[in-house]
Amino acid sequence: MDKFNAIVIRENNNELSFRREMIDLSSLSEGNVIVHVNYSSLNYKDMLGFQLNGGVIRNYPMIPGIDFSGEVVQSDDPDFVVGDEVVLTGYDVGMAHTGGFSEYARVPGKWLVHIPATMGMRETMIYGTAGFTAALAVDRLQRMGMNNPKARILIAGVTGGVGSVALAILKNLGYENITGMVHNGEREQIARDFGADHVITSSRLDKDQKPLTSAKYDFAIDAVGGEVTSQILPAMAYDGIVAITGNAGGNQLFTTVLPFILRAVSLVGIDSVSVDMETRNRVWNLLAREWDVTTDLRVEEISMDQIPEVVNKIKDGQHIGRTIVKI
Ligand SMILES: NC(=O)c1ccc[n+]([C@@H]2O[C@H](COP(=O)([O-])OP(=O)(O)OC[C@H]3O[C@@H](n4cnc5c(N)ncnc54)[C@H](OP(=O)(O)O)[C@@H]3O)[C@@H](O)[C@H]2O)c1
């Protein structure tokens, strides 16, 4: 463990540079558990981490990578022993605490989840932060009443990480009336290949921002935000629920109160970063067993040196499905 590989982002004169470097443990943030990282993955937030003023990395130099799976090699935490297979998503990792694009990570044990016995380290990162978030959204909606397989469900951002995993889980659970929303027509076939029963493009949404339109959906998982959310809310049916997970299309939300007070629509937020440990364990166990869709997903495996190339694809809106990084 003397010297090992990590991607390091540095800031100099308001410019970012990143490359693979040989570092040692002194370059890692503090923590009471050291993990030999096996896989990491690429998420929308990782792309933001590679941008100056992306709002993700708060201090430089930083090892990016907001999630990882690996094996414990040293531990002062009684809950973890050498050889335990663990997964980490969220908290400050890859933002203010050195992250997963490194052969070793040092973290507080209280951030780690034991990988369920039926799941491998590679499978864990096939889900990664995006898939875990998708599962949180499905779990939340089911707890709020999404139990009828004929429910009309909309997934916005269905070709991306969160959306494609949400779609796979829902299809696997037997839901049969799912509409995938894509950015433009070129992606329609991909959404169908992923299993969407119907596909619409966001450009075909009603741009007039009517306070209410015809009631089309009972539930929605929205990874896009911005104008797309503004247009989903008026199209929700009575008692409809929108679970919002992301802002790939923008932060602003323009709405009226009418969907809420005339159709009893609810807008619920999904956060994977600070979610409690009991929920983390429960949802990872669902993904490892009843909800296992790892073989249904479009997954590309890359090396550390290919990370910048895929980051650019995410930035340019050219990224599809999930990309995992073999560390
Ligand atoms: N709440 C949390 O804890 C949490 C966790 C993970 C991710 N997120 C957030 O969730 C969002 C999605 O993450 P991801 O990893 O799935 O990203 P991703 O793989 O890059 O996918 C983004 C998706 O958004 C779609 N999109 C972007 N702009 C759009 C628009 N104007 N209209 C319709 N679709 C649009 C893209 O569609 P096309 O392919 O058709 O262009 C793509 O399917 C990000 O904002 C991310 O930060 C939040």
Ligand as a Chemical Component Dictionary entry (heavy atoms), coordinates in Angstrom:
data_LIG
# 
_chem_comp.id                   LIG 
_chem_comp.type                 NON-POLYMER 
_chem_comp.pdbx_formal_charge   0 
_chem_comp.three_letter_code    LIG 
# 
loop_
_chem_comp_atom.comp_id 
_chem_comp_atom.atom_id 
_chem_comp_atom.alt_atom_id 
_chem_comp_atom.type_symbol 
_chem_comp_atom.charge 
_chem_comp_atom.model_Cartn_x 
_chem_comp_atom.model_Cartn_y 
_chem_comp_atom.model_Cartn_z 
_chem_comp_atom.pdbx_ordinal 
LIG N1  N1  N 0  -31.185 13.099 -5.158  1  
LIG C1  C1  C 0  -30.070 12.384 -5.175  2  
LIG O1  O1  O 0  -29.563 11.939 -4.137  3  
LIG C2  C2  C 0  -29.453 12.082 -6.495  4  
LIG C3  C3  C 0  -28.700 10.921 -6.691  5  
LIG C4  C4  C 0  -28.245 10.601 -7.977  6  
LIG C5  C5  C 0  -28.503 11.497 -9.025  7  
LIG N2  N2  N 1  -29.177 12.649 -8.771  8  
LIG C6  C6  C 0  -29.471 13.601 -9.854  9  
LIG O2  O2  O 0  -30.342 12.974 -10.783 10 
LIG C7  C7  C 0  -30.123 13.537 -12.069 11 
LIG C8  C8  C 0  -29.905 12.400 -13.075 12 
LIG O3  O3  O 0  -28.713 11.705 -12.748 13 
LIG P1  P1  P 0  -28.218 10.530 -13.709 14 
LIG O4  O4  O 0  -27.014 9.934  -13.063 15 
LIG O5  O5  O -1 -29.367 9.697  -14.098 16 
LIG O6  O6  O 0  -27.753 11.427 -14.980 17 
LIG P2  P2  P 0  -27.562 10.965 -16.501 18 
LIG O7  O7  O 0  -27.216 9.538  -16.564 19 
LIG O8  O8  O 0  -26.665 11.976 -17.118 20 
LIG O9  O9  O 0  -29.039 11.140 -17.111 21 
LIG C9  C9  C 0  -29.653 12.401 -17.239 22 
LIG C10 C10 C 0  -30.967 12.206 -17.945 23 
LIG O10 O10 O 0  -31.652 13.456 -17.960 24 
LIG C11 C11 C 0  -32.234 13.611 -19.226 25 
LIG N3  N3  N 0  -32.450 15.022 -19.525 26 
LIG C12 C12 C 0  -31.584 16.048 -19.350 27 
LIG N4  N4  N 0  -32.180 17.192 -19.719 28 
LIG C13 C13 C 0  -33.443 16.873 -20.134 29 
LIG C14 C14 C 0  -34.567 17.617 -20.615 30 
LIG N5  N5  N 0  -34.507 18.928 -20.747 31 
LIG N6  N6  N 0  -35.697 16.924 -20.940 32 
LIG C15 C15 C 0  -35.774 15.594 -20.775 33 
LIG N7  N7  N 0  -34.754 14.830 -20.339 34 
LIG C16 C16 C 0  -33.608 15.479 -20.016 35 
LIG C17 C17 C 0  -31.296 12.927 -20.181 36 
LIG O11 O11 O 0  -32.092 12.564 -21.295 37 
LIG P3  P3  P 0  -31.512 12.347 -22.799 38 
LIG O12 O12 O 0  -30.578 11.177 -22.725 39 
LIG O13 O13 O 0  -32.745 12.050 -23.560 40 
LIG O14 O14 O 0  -30.829 13.626 -23.171 41 
LIG C18 C18 C 0  -30.839 11.726 -19.365 42 
LIG O15 O15 O 0  -31.728 10.651 -19.554 43 
LIG C19 C19 C 0  -28.930 14.479 -11.927 44 
LIG O16 O16 O 0  -29.409 15.795 -11.757 45 
LIG C20 C20 C 0  -28.261 14.017 -10.655 46 
LIG O17 O17 O 0  -27.517 15.022 -10.020 47 
LIG C21 C21 C 0  -29.649 12.958 -7.535  48 
# 
loop_
_chem_comp_bond.comp_id 
_chem_comp_bond.atom_id_1 
_chem_comp_bond.atom_id_2 
_chem_comp_bond.value_order 
_chem_comp_bond.pdbx_ordinal 
LIG N1  C1  SING 1  
LIG C1  O1  DOUB 2  
LIG C1  C2  SING 3  
LIG C2  C3  SING 4  
LIG C2  C21 DOUB 5  
LIG C3  C4  DOUB 6  
LIG C4  C5  SING 7  
LIG C5  N2  DOUB 8  
LIG N2  C6  SING 9  
LIG N2  C21 SING 10 
LIG C6  O2  SING 11 
LIG C6  C20 SING 12 
LIG O2  C7  SING 13 
LIG C7  C8  SING 14 
LIG C7  C19 SING 15 
LIG C8  O3  SING 16 
LIG O3  P1  SING 17 
LIG P1  O4  DOUB 18 
LIG P1  O5  SING 19 
LIG P1  O6  SING 20 
LIG O6  P2  SING 21 
LIG P2  O7  DOUB 22 
LIG P2  O8  SING 23 
LIG P2  O9  SING 24 
LIG O9  C9  SING 25 
LIG C9  C10 SING 26 
LIG C10 O10 SING 27 
LIG C10 C18 SING 28 
LIG O10 C11 SING 29 
LIG C11 N3  SING 30 
LIG C11 C17 SING 31 
LIG N3  C12 SING 32 
LIG N3  C16 SING 33 
LIG C12 N4  DOUB 34 
LIG N4  C13 SING 35 
LIG C13 C14 SING 36 
LIG C13 C16 DOUB 37 
LIG C14 N5  SING 38 
LIG C14 N6  DOUB 39 
LIG N6  C15 SING 40 
LIG C15 N7  DOUB 41 
LIG N7  C16 SING 42 
LIG C17 O11 SING 43 
LIG C17 C18 SING 44 
LIG O11 P3  SING 45 
LIG P3  O12 DOUB 46 
LIG P3  O13 SING 47 
LIG P3  O14 SING 48 
LIG C18 O15 SING 49 
LIG C19 O16 SING 50 
LIG C19 C20 SING 51 
LIG C20 O17 SING 52 
# 
